[in-house]
């Protein structure tokens, strides 16, 4: 595999990121991979490429420990990177060379893996020179947005610890995050590799007597390292008269202020700064010391802690998630929370017998065996392979077109182009932007999102014709789309959020409309329940409608239909009106009360006329069946009786009738 590592710093610089890159490069090369490093150097115009190390021109910023800032684009360097024929890009920093790495990945269509070495949110004091809370909040939010943006263009992200992964998850980074602790070449820190003369020379630097212990700090002399916290602790150590020296190895922007602090506290004979040292000399400083200390709470993994333990030094540190599994109280080190407690812990350590101190040294080395660089290389190689596999089956978003509530996303892979639709809210929640890479599986998920979007459009067209209930839209989508119940529910939820479906509003409107049509409560309830409206919503709508009482509506309906019922007896007509009231949705009690408000004077007057007409109809109908006059008259009377006419009136009318058979017989 041909690997390109992009970082803003590299040898001869010394820091945790450089150590990680150097270790990884060596381990990968030992496994047969070809590794290129693309980094910076303090030159305004020159680009150099030698021994697979490409150095970009940049400007050294001394206030940031000699950090070299470089431009994000380098066309000459890009052509060199192109000739490297890389299989994968591994970005180790988020600025300068890191941005250039993302540019190369995009242009050369290569998968990108990023290791998040630094908790930048703990470094905002570099830009917040006036200690403004507003500036600090803005800076942290900016870091979060940048981290999320760069994370979206990676196939995988490597976090050196759970603490770092938790931070990235808090940033809402969607990419897969793999925890791979940075490995070390543990053999570098074997004590037998250090020259005894060199160790004596180092002890002489701090004027350490034979019975005095040396506690070491290695790292950048910067505010976030909280070295001042430890120096305050040495004030109490000196007051206690403990035989301990503090050796500080490194350089950085806080050097002058810390030297001045030591002078003011009159600790010059206890605290010694020796400045920045080459990487190959650093193990000797560990071996010349008896313990290690750091009060930093900003580490993503804490490489110097691991180096110290690998050098068989017990570690003094403030409690931090990054130290879980590294420091065990009283076994591989001690925790402290204040300068005074640090001094107490040092005193406890000095009181431990020689045999126990020796055991602590052995335990320290054993604790970091898992950080062997060979395991580190294999873990990183696995992440590379996952990234390459994903990238091979990955789509790049070419455009995102948003219109109203529908987004159209176009994407392509190495051979084809594809387009999907989804709801705008879904598109925004997925943070789909031009240039984002999505896996084949993720794109398949977008196909499901498209089903939801198309179903949503169908529902909108349906609702444009007339208002519908939630159940009606559910049934429509269930019958006319291949969406799952969960997807249909998602559409309905979106329609409800937008106010396109509102069962309460629908119920109030329907109750008002149906009552204006003089429809009774029971029929309205049945109609609304068939449309899926809940009983509670229906009752709420009825309570809100106070214009007309149920009895008043029933009476108006009875008055309306009364004239349309003709040719019946008064009893039959009343029965028909009652029946129609019940069919209209009024209960029997309301129907009976409504009947009491009706006037039947006209019907009483027309009763005999209706009876005579009914008798003629019965005679015509029954005359063909009964030839015997007596039987015919009896059948007519029975037919009229069933229609509700009075028996006395029936006898009178029927007896007066001249039947057709009778007239024939008389002739």
C-alpha positions in Angstrom: 0.0 0.0 0.0 1.3 3.5 -0.9 0.4 5.9 1.9 0.6 9.7 2.0 0.8 11.3 5.5 -0.1 15.0 5.7 0.9 17.0 8.8 1.9 20.5 9.6 5.0 19.4 11.6 7.5 16.6 11.3 11.1 15.9 12.2 13.2 17.7 13.4 10.3 19.1 15.4 9.4 17.2 18.6 5.8 16.9 19.8 3.2 14.2 20.3 2.0 14.4 16.7 5.5 14.0 15.2 6.2 11.1 17.5 3.0 9.4 16.4 3.8 9.9 12.7 7.4 8.8 13.0 6.4 5.7 14.9 3.6 4.8 12.4 5.8 5.5 9.4 8.5 3.2 10.7 6.1 0.4 11.6 4.2 0.6 8.3 7.5 0.4 6.4 8.6 -2.5 8.5 5.4 -4.2 7.3 6.3 -3.5 3.6 4.2 -0.4 2.9 5.6 2.6 1.1 5.0 5.8 3.1 5.4 9.4 2.0 5.3 12.4 4.4 3.9 15.7 3.2 4.7 18.4 5.7 6.1 22.0 6.1 9.3 23.8 6.5 10.0 27.5 7.3 10.7 28.7 3.7 8.5 31.2 1.9 9.0 29.9 -1.6 10.8 26.6 -1.8 9.3 23.2 -2.1 11.6 20.2 -1.4 11.1 16.5 -2.0 13.7 14.1 -0.6 13.7 10.6 0.9 9.9 10.5 0.4 9.4 13.6 2.4 7.7 16.5 0.6 8.1 19.8 2.5 5.8 22.7 1.7 6.8 26.4 2.0 5.5 28.2 5.1 6.0 30.8 7.8 7.2 29.9 11.2 5.0 31.3 14.0 7.3 31.5 17.1 4.4 32.3 19.5 3.1 28.9 18.7 6.2 26.9 19.5 7.6 27.3 16.0 4.5 26.1 14.2 4.9 26.5 10.5 1.7 27.9 8.8 1.3 27.0 5.1 -1.2 27.7 2.4 -3.9 25.1 1.7 -3.0 25.0 -2.0 0.3 24.1 -3.6 0.1 23.3 -7.4 3.8 22.3 -7.7 3.5 20.1 -4.7 0.2 18.7 -6.0 1.9 17.4 -9.1 4.5 15.7 -7.0 1.8 14.1 -4.9 0.1 13.0 -8.1 3.3 11.2 -9.1 3.4 9.3 -5.8 0.6 7.1 -7.0 -1.0 6.9 -3.5 -3.6 4.4 -2.5 -4.7 6.4 0.5 -4.2 9.8 2.3 -3.8 10.0 6.0 -4.3 13.5 7.4 -2.8 14.2 10.8 -3.6 18.0 11.2 -6.7 20.0 10.4 -5.0 23.1 9.0 -2.3 24.0 6.4 -0.9 20.7 5.2 -4.0 19.0 6.4 -6.3 21.1 4.1 -3.8 20.4 1.3 -4.3 16.7 2.0 -8.1 17.0 1.7 -7.6 18.9 -1.6 -5.3 16.2 -3.0 -7.8 13.5 -1.9 -10.6 15.3 -3.7 -8.6 16.0 -6.9 -7.0 12.5 -7.1 -10.2 10.7 -6.0 -8.5 9.0 -3.1 -9.9 7.8 0.3 -9.0 10.0 3.2 -8.3 8.9 6.8 -7.9 11.5 9.5 -6.3 11.1 13.0 -7.6 13.7 15.5 -4.5 14.2 17.6 -5.4 17.5 19.2 -8.3 18.8 21.3 -8.2 22.2 19.6 -11.0 23.5 21.8 -8.5 23.5 24.7 -6.2 25.8 22.7 -8.5 28.7 22.0 -6.5 31.0 24.3 -4.0 31.4 21.5 -6.6 33.5 19.5 -8.4 34.8 22.6 -5.7 37.3 23.6 -8.2 39.5 25.5 -9.7 36.6 27.5 -13.2 37.3 26.1 -15.9 34.8 26.9 -17.6 35.7 23.6 -14.5 35.1 21.6 -13.9 31.8 23.4 -17.4 30.5 22.6 -17.1 31.6 19.0 -13.6 30.0 18.7 -14.9 26.7 20.1 -18.0 26.7 17.8 -15.7 27.4 14.8 -13.5 24.4 15.8 -16.6 22.2 16.0 -17.8 23.3 12.6 -14.4 22.8 11.0 -14.0 19.4 12.6 -17.5 18.4 11.3 -16.7 19.7 7.8 -13.4 17.9 7.5 -14.8 14.8 9.1 -17.5 14.6 6.4 -14.9 14.3 3.7 -13.1 11.4 5.4 -13.9 7.7 5.0 -12.7 7.0 8.6 -11.5 9.0 11.6 -9.0 7.7 14.1 -9.2 8.8 17.7 -6.3 7.9 20.0 -8.6 7.6 23.0 -12.2 7.3 24.1 -12.0 10.8 25.4 -11.3 12.1 21.9 -14.0 9.9 20.4 -16.5 11.3 22.9 -15.5 14.8 21.9 -16.0 14.1 18.2 -19.4 12.5 18.8 -20.3 15.7 20.7 -19.4 17.6 17.5 -22.0 15.4 15.7 -19.4 14.0 13.3 -21.2 11.3 11.3 -18.2 9.3 10.1 -17.0 6.0 11.6 -14.6 6.7 14.5 -12.0 4.1 15.3 -10.1 4.2 18.6 -6.5 3.3 17.9 -4.1 4.3 20.7 -0.9 5.8 19.2 1.9 3.2 19.3 5.5 3.7 20.4 8.8 2.1 19.6 9.0 0.9 23.2 12.6 -0.4 22.6 13.8 3.3 22.4 13.0 3.6 26.0 14.8 0.6 27.3 17.1 1.8 30.1 20.1 -0.3 29.0 20.3 1.8 25.7 21.2 5.0 27.6 24.9 5.7 28.3 25.7 6.0 32.0 27.9 9.0 31.3 25.0 10.8 29.6 22.8 10.1 32.5 25.4 11.6 34.9 25.7 14.6 32.7 21.9 15.2 32.8 21.8 14.8 36.6 24.6 17.4 36.7 22.5 19.8 34.7 20.0 20.0 37.6 22.7 19.8 40.3 21.1 16.7 41.7 22.9 15.1 44.6 23.1 11.4 44.9 20.3 11.2 47.4 18.0 13.5 45.4 15.3 12.4 43.1 14.5 14.0 39.7 10.9 14.5 38.6 10.7 15.1 34.8 8.4 17.0 32.5 8.8 16.6 28.7 6.7 18.5 26.2 5.7 21.9 24.9 6.1 24.8 27.3 2.6 26.2 26.8 -0.4 27.4 28.8 -2.5 24.3 28.2 0.2 22.0 29.7 -0.4 23.6 33.2 3.3 23.5 34.1 2.7 26.5 36.4 0.4 24.2 38.5 3.4 21.8 39.0 5.8 24.7 39.8 3.4 25.8 42.5 3.5 22.3 43.9 7.3 22.5 44.1 7.0 25.5 46.3 5.4 23.2 48.9 7.9 20.5 48.2 10.7 22.9 49.0 9.0 24.0 52.1 8.8 20.4 53.2 12.5 20.0 52.5 11.9 17.0 50.2 15.0 16.0 48.2 13.5 16.5 44.8 14.4 18.4 41.6 12.1 19.4 38.8 13.6 19.0 35.3 11.7 20.6 32.4 12.6 19.5 28.8 11.0 21.4 25.9 10.4 24.9 24.5 7.4 27.0 23.8 5.6 30.3 24.2 5.3 30.2 28.0 9.0 29.6 28.7 9.8 33.2 29.7 6.8 33.6 32.0 7.5 30.3 33.7 11.2 31.1 34.2 10.1 34.4 35.8 7.6 32.5 38.0 10.4 30.2 39.2 12.6 33.3 40.0 9.8 35.0 42.0 9.2 31.8 44.0 13.0 31.5 44.5 13.0 27.9 43.1 16.0 28.3 40.8 17.9 25.6 42.7 14.9 23.2 42.4 13.3 23.8 39.0 15.6 23.6 36.0 14.7 24.3 32.3 17.0 22.7 29.7 15.1 23.7 26.6 14.2 21.8 23.5 16.2 18.6 22.8 16.5 16.4 19.7 14.2 13.3 19.6 17.1 10.9 19.9 18.2 12.5 23.2 14.8 12.4 24.9 14.9 8.8 26.2 18.1 9.6 28.1 16.3 12.4 30.0 13.6 9.9 31.0 16.3 7.4 32.1 18.1 10.0 34.1 15.0 10.8 36.1 13.1 9.0 38.8 9.5 10.0 38.1 7.4 12.0 35.6 4.8 14.7 36.2 2.2 16.5 34.1 -0.8 18.5 35.2 -2.2 18.8 31.6 -5.9 18.1 31.1 -5.9 18.7 27.3 -4.3 15.5 26.0 -6.0 13.3 23.5 -3.8 10.3 24.5 -0.8 11.6 26.4 2.2 10.2 24.6 4.7 11.5 27.2 2.8 9.6 29.9 3.3 6.4 27.8 7.0 7.3 27.1 7.5 7.8 30.9 5.9 4.5 31.8 7.9 2.7 29.0 11.0 4.2 30.7 9.9 2.6 34.0 9.0 5.9 35.6 6.0 6.2 37.9 3.7 9.1 36.8 2.2 12.0 38.8 -0.9 13.5 37.0 -4.2 15.1 37.5 -7.2 12.8 37.0 -8.3 12.7 33.3 -10.2 10.2 31.2 -7.2 9.8 28.9 -5.3 8.2 31.8 -7.8 5.4 32.4 -5.9 2.2 32.0 -2.5 3.9 32.3 -2.1 5.2 35.8 -3.2 3.0 38.7 -3.0 4.7 42.0 0.0 3.5 44.0 0.9 1.0 41.4 2.1 3.0 38.3 1.7 6.5 39.7 -0.3 9.0 41.8 -3.1 11.4 41.1 -3.3 14.9 42.6 -5.9 17.7 42.3 -4.0 20.7 43.7 -0.4 21.8 44.1 -0.5 21.0 47.8 -1.8 17.5 47.1 1.0 17.0 44.5 3.5 17.8 47.2 1.8 15.3 49.5 1.9 12.6 46.8 5.6 13.1 46.2 6.2 12.8 50.0 4.2 9.5 50.0 6.3 8.2 47.1 9.6 9.1 48.8 8.5 7.2 51.9 7.9 4.0 49.9 10.6 1.4 50.5 13.1 0.6 47.8 11.7 -2.8 46.9 8.2 -1.2 46.4 9.7 1.6 44.2 11.4 -1.0 42.1 8.2 -2.9 41.6 6.4 0.3 40.6 9.1 0.7 37.8 8.4 -2.8 36.6 4.6 -2.3 36.7 5.0 1.0 34.7 6.7 -0.8 31.9 4.2 -3.7 31.9 1.3 -1.2 31.7 2.3 0.1 28.3 3.1 -3.1 26.5 -0.2 -2.8 24.5 1.2 0.3 22.9 3.9 -1.5 20.9 4.2 0.0 17.5 3.7 -3.3 15.7 0.1 -3.6 17.1 -0.3 0.1 16.2 0.7 -0.5 12.6 -1.7 -3.5 12.2 -4.7 -1.5 13.7 -4.0 1.5 11.4 -3.6 -0.8 8.3 -7.0 -2.3 9.1 -8.6 1.2 9.2 -6.9 2.0 5.9 -8.4 -1.1 4.3 -11.9 -0.3 5.6 -11.5 3.2 4.2 -10.4 1.9 0.8 -13.3 -0.6 0.7 -15.8 2.0 1.6 -14.4 4.5 -0.9 -14.6 2.0 -3.7 -18.3 1.7 -3.1 -18.8 5.3 -2.2 -20.7 8.1 -4.0 -19.7 11.7 -4.2 -22.4 14.3 -4.0 -22.3 16.5 -7.1 -25.2 18.9 -6.3 -28.0 19.5 -3.8 -31.0 21.4 -5.3 -33.6 22.4 -2.7 -37.1 23.6 -3.7 -39.7 24.2 -1.1 -39.9 20.9 0.9 -38.1 18.6 -1.5 -34.4 18.3 -2.1 -32.9 16.7 -5.1 -29.4 15.2 -4.6 -27.2 14.1 -7.5 -24.2 11.9 -6.9 -21.7 9.8 -8.8 -19.2 7.1 -8.2 -16.4 6.1 -10.5 -18.7 4.7 -13.2 -22.3 6.0 -12.8 -24.4 9.0 -11.8 -27.5 8.8 -9.6 -30.2 11.1 -8.4 -32.5 10.8 -5.4 -35.2 13.0 -3.8 -35.8 13.5 -0.1 -37.6 15.8 2.2 -35.6 19.0 2.8 -35.5 18.4 6.6 -34.0 15.0 6.0 -31.4 16.4 3.6 -30.4 19.1 6.2 -30.3 16.6 9.1 -28.0 14.4 7.0 -25.8 17.4 6.3 -25.7 16.6 2.6 -23.5 19.1 0.8 -21.7 19.1 -2.5 -18.5 17.1 -2.2 -19.6 14.9 0.6 -18.8 11.2 0.2 -21.4 8.6 1.1 -21.2 4.8 1.1 -23.2 2.5 -1.1 -25.2 1.3 1.9 -25.9 4.9 2.9 -27.0 5.7 -0.7 -29.4 2.8 -0.5 -30.8 4.4 2.7 -31.4 7.5 0.6 -33.5 5.4 -1.7 -35.8 4.7 1.2 -35.8 8.5 1.9 -36.9 9.0 -1.7 -39.9 6.7 -1.2 -40.9 8.9 1.7 -40.4 12.1 -0.4 -42.5 10.7 -3.3 -45.2 9.5 -0.9 -45.2 13.0 0.6 -45.8 14.5 -2.8 -48.7 12.1 -3.5 -50.2 13.1 -0.2 -49.9 16.8 -1.0 -51.7 16.3 -4.3 -54.4 14.4 -2.5 -54.8 17.1 0.1 -54.9 19.8 -2.6 -58.3 18.5 -3.7 -59.9 18.5 -0.2 -59.0 18.2 3.4 -58.3 14.7 4.7 -57.9 13.0 8.0 -54.7 11.2 9.2 -56.4 7.8 8.7 -57.5 8.7 5.2 -54.0 9.7 4.1 -52.6 6.6 5.8 -55.0 4.3 3.9 -54.3 6.2 0.7 -50.5 5.8 1.0 -50.8 2.2 2.1 -52.9 1.3 -1.0 -51.0 3.4 -3.5 -47.3 3.3 -2.5 -44.9 0.5 -1.5 -43.8 2.4 1.6 -43.6 0.6 4.9 -45.8 1.5 7.8 -42.9 3.3 9.5 -42.2 5.3 6.3 -45.9 6.2 5.9 -46.0 7.3 9.5 -42.9 9.5 8.8 -44.8 11.2 5.9 -47.9 11.7 8.1 -45.8 13.2 10.9 -44.2 15.6 8.4 -47.6 16.6 7.0 -48.9 17.2 10.6 -45.9 19.3 11.4 -46.5 21.5 8.4 -50.2 21.8 9.3 -51.4 19.9 6.2 -53.1 17.3 8.3 -54.9 18.4 11.5 -57.6 16.0 12.7 -58.9 18.5 15.3 -59.3 21.3 12.7 -60.9 18.8 10.3 -63.3 17.6 13.0 -64.4 21.1 13.9 -64.9 21.9 10.2 -66.9 18.7 9.5 -69.1 19.1 12.6 -69.9 22.6 11.5 -70.6 21.6 7.9 -72.6 18.5 8.7 -74.8 20.3 11.3 -75.4 23.0 8.7 -76.8 20.2 6.6 -79.1 19.2 9.5 -77.3 15.9 10.1 -77.8 14.5 13.6 -75.1 13.8 16.1 -75.1 10.1 15.9 -74.5 10.1 12.1 -71.8 12.7 12.5 -70.0 10.6 15.1 -70.3 7.5 12.9 -69.0 9.4 9.9 -66.0 10.9 11.7 -65.1 7.6 13.4 -65.0 5.9 10.0 -62.5 8.6 9.0 -60.4 7.7 12.0 -61.2 10.6 14.2 -60.8 9.9 17.9 -63.9 10.2 20.2 -62.3 12.9 22.3 -61.8 15.2 19.3 -65.3 14.7 18.2 -66.7 15.5 21.6 -64.5 18.6 21.8 -65.9 19.8 18.5 -69.5 19.3 19.6 -68.8 21.3 22.8 -67.4 24.1 20.6 -70.5 24.2 18.4 -73.2 26.0 20.4 -75.2 27.7 17.6 -78.0 25.2 17.4 -79.3 22.5 19.8 -79.7 19.0 18.6 -83.6 19.3 19.1 -83.7 22.5 17.0 -81.8 20.8 14.1 -84.0 17.7 14.3 -87.1 19.8 14.2 -85.8 21.8 11.2 -85.0 18.5 9.4 -88.5 17.1 10.1 -90.1 20.3 8.9 -88.0 20.1 5.7 -88.9 16.5 4.8 -92.6 16.6 6.0 -93.9 18.0 2.7 -92.1 15.5 0.6 -93.9 12.5 2.1 -97.2 12.3 0.3 -100.0 9.8 -0.3 -99.7 8.2 3.1 -101.9 8.0 6.1 -101.2 10.3 9.0 -99.8 7.5 11.1 -97.6 6.2 8.2 -96.3 9.7 7.5 -95.4 10.2 11.1 -93.6 6.9 11.1 -91.7 7.8 8.0 -90.6 11.1 9.4 -89.4 9.4 12.6 -87.5 6.8 10.5 -85.9 9.6 8.4 -84.9 11.4 11.6 -83.2 8.3 12.9 -81.4 7.7 9.6 -80.3 11.4 9.7 -78.5 10.6 13.0 -80.8 11.8 15.6 -81.6 9.6 18.6 -85.1 8.3 19.2 -85.8 10.6 22.1 -84.8 13.7 20.1 -86.9 12.4 17.1 -90.0 12.0 19.3 -89.6 15.5 20.7 -89.1 17.0 17.2 -92.4 15.3 16.1 -94.3 17.3 18.8 -93.3 20.5 17.1 -94.8 19.5 13.7 -98.3 20.5 12.6 -100.3 17.9 10.8 -103.5 19.9 10.1 -103.2 19.6 6.3 -102.6 15.9 6.6 -105.8 15.5 8.7 -107.8 17.4 6.1 -106.3 15.3 3.3 -106.6 12.0 5.2 -109.8 10.7 3.4 -108.6 11.8 0.0 -105.3 9.9 0.6 -107.4 6.9 1.8 -109.5 6.9 -1.3 -106.4 7.0 -3.6 -104.8 4.3 -1.6 -107.9 2.2 -1.9 -108.0 2.6 -5.7 -104.3 1.5 -5.9 -105.0 -1.5 -3.7 -108.1 -2.4 -5.8 -106.1 -2.3 -9.1 -103.3 -4.3 -7.5 -105.5 -7.0 -5.9 -108.3 -7.1 -8.5 -106.4 -9.6 -10.6 -105.9 -11.9 -7.7 -109.4 -11.9 -6.1 -112.4 -12.5 -8.3 -114.8 -12.9 -5.4 -116.1 -9.4 -4.4 -116.3 -10.2 -0.7 -112.7 -11.5 -0.6 -111.5 -8.5 -2.7 -113.0 -6.0 -0.4 -111.5 -7.8 2.6 -108.1 -7.8 1.0 -108.3 -4.1 0.2 -109.3 -3.4 3.8 -106.3 -5.3 5.2 -103.9 -3.5 2.8 -105.3 -0.1 3.9 -105.1 -1.1 7.5 -101.4 -1.8 7.2 -100.9 1.7 5.9 -102.2 3.2 9.1 -105.6 4.4 8.1 -108.5 4.2 10.7 -110.7 1.1 10.5 -113.9 3.1 10.5 -112.7 5.3 7.6 -111.5 2.2 5.7 -115.0 0.5 6.0 -116.7 3.6 4.9 -114.5 4.2 1.8 -114.3 0.6 0.7 -118.1 0.0 1.1 -118.8 3.0 -1.0 -116.3 1.9 -3.7 -117.8 0.5 -7.0 -115.4 -2.3 -7.9 -114.7 -3.1 -11.6 -115.9 -6.7 -11.2 -119.2 -5.5 -9.7 -119.9 -3.2 -12.7 -119.3 -6.1 -15.1 -121.6 -8.4 -13.1 -124.4 -5.8 -13.1 -124.3 -5.6 -16.9 
